[in-house]
Amino acid sequence: METLVERGCGLDVHQATVVACLLIVRKDGKVQKQVRTFGTTTRELLSMREWLLSQGCTHVAMESTGVYWKPVYAILEGHFRSWWRMRTTSRKFLGVRPM
């Protein structure tokens, strides 16, 4: 199967936490997975952004209900090639945005 994204992260956004699962395809084709949990304060979200950038992450997909995604998007906007926002409770894809 063709690799479309070599360094991407899925975010599960909650009221008080964001769980980030970063997948990196190594040169040998194996996938390295890193999972970290961050708080939702500005300081924590900035820390998450710096971690993702330091790992070379290029694409982000986020699942969130309600409005909890908005501060996360505001911190990450403009730093990644593309952005997906989804709501799994309704199985609804809410769109792709270039960041």
N, C-alpha and C positions, 0 to 999 in steps of 0.2 A: 504494500500500500504506500502511496506517495505521502510524504510528510508535508503538510501545508504550513504549520506553525512549529518552529523549532523551540521556541521559548514562550510559553503562554501560561497564564494564571487564571484560575477560576476563583471567584470570591463569593462567599455565602455571607450576606450582610444581615445582621440582627440589630436590635436596638442598642445593645451594649458591647457587641463584639463583631469582628469581621474575621472569618476564617479564610485564609488564603492557601490555595493548593497550586504550587508552581511546578510545572512539568517542563523538563529540559531534555531534548533528544541529544544524546551524546554522539560523538563521531562514529562510534562502533554500532550505532543504531539502538542502543538500549536507552530506556527512559529513566531519568532520575527524578524522583518526586520529593518535594519538600513541602511540609504543611506547617503553617504558623498561625497563631491566633493573636489578633491585635484588638485593642480597645477602640472606641469610636471618638475619642477626644482628638482635637487637631494634632496634638503632639504625636499620638499613636498612629494616626493616619499618615502623617508626614514620615514617620519611621517606616511604615509599610511601603510607602512610595519609594523611599531611598533603598530599601531592601530589594524591591522588584527591579529598580534601575541597576543596582549593583550586580544583580544576577543576569542582566541582559534581557529581561523580559520585554517582549515587543507587543503582545496582544493580551487583552484582559476581557473576561466574560464575568458578568455579575448577576447573581440571583438575589432578588430582594422583594419584599412585600411592603406596602405602604410607602412612606417617604424616606425611609432610612438610607436609601441609595444616594440621595442628593448630596450630602456632605462628602461621601466617598468619591462621587463623580467630580465634585468641585476640586478636590485635592489631586486627583489623577488626570484630569482633563489636560490635554496638550502634551502628555509625556509618553504616549503609546500610539502605535500605528493604527490600531482599530479597537473598538469597544463594542461589546454586546451586552445588552441588558435583557434579562428574561424574568418571567414570573412563573415558577413551576406549578403553583397551585392551580392555575388555570391553563397550564401548558401553552402559554401564549408567549410568542417571541416578540419583544417590544422594539426591535430594531437594531441596526448597526450604525455606528457613527465613527467617522475618522476622528482621531484625537489629535 
